[in-house]
Amino acid sequence: MKIFLLCIVFTFSFSFVAKANYTSEEFQESLFEIGYKSIYDALNEGNEYFNQEIVLPVQLPPVAFTHSFGRFENPDGEVNDRYDIEYVNKDKPQNHFNITIQPVKYGVDFRDNQIDQRIKLGDGNEAIYSTKAVNGFNLLVFEKDKFQYILSVDKRISDIATSDILVEIANSIK
């Protein structure tokens, strides 16, 4: 679990190293260089690999994003296979939202001391909300259609992207 959470932190940290004077094209290129592509190209790779449709939320946090990218990761073995989406704002690094989707059987387990709240979603599934599991980010974690979803939002916008907003986003996955 620690390795996975470190990967999440590493993934999150890339948006904070962007130079303020990056052009939009340079910013995009820096993400393409580390394996990101369009959300839908990466989604198609994940759907094909898992032989199952990955369903995405139709709602996002109510903050401005300038870019969105996806990445399907399939390293050796199955344990770390996952689909990641990043929503970022090249001019406001705090406007950062991430969705990680992976098979439930390889999902992340959270200790009780990492869980702030257990929340019942609209489909009856339970979600956990954590402000402690990843430094700098609040998480909503839940299962749907054999996948574990981790919705992550930068703590600096947690007054806008609240736990209630994350629950609304989770409930928008049909």
Disulfide bonds with the S-S distance in Angstrom:
none
